[in-house]
Amino acid sequence: MLRREGLARPVSPVPARRVDSAVLFRGEHEIGIEHHGALYRLKITRQGKLILNK
C-alpha cells in the first residue's frame, strides 16, 4: 500500500501499460487528449521533452 495525502491505495503488481510516443504522435508535434470532458494538449518541445497543458 502507498500512502498519499492520508489515503491508502493498493500497489498494482502489473506494470503500467507503455506506449511509444512515436505511436501517439505519428509524426506530429502536438496531440489532443480528452479526459472527463476537458481537452488537454500534449506537445513535444524543441528539446524533445513532453509538456501537457489544459
Steps between C-alpha positions, in 0.01 A plus 500: 500500500616852421395792717431828324322789666384265774334253261614142461482336159618159384817476294433323172733202440456550123712775342315789337426465129770664288444675168783633286463873436560446128183289491300774676629795298535331155741768376314796655630721782168544684199282579173561684391275786142515625464410869171530692369752248810723511747531213871477579785567255810283509793660316855400411738793564799595286716328762300177457318519834126466558270773635135446594272808508132532576 
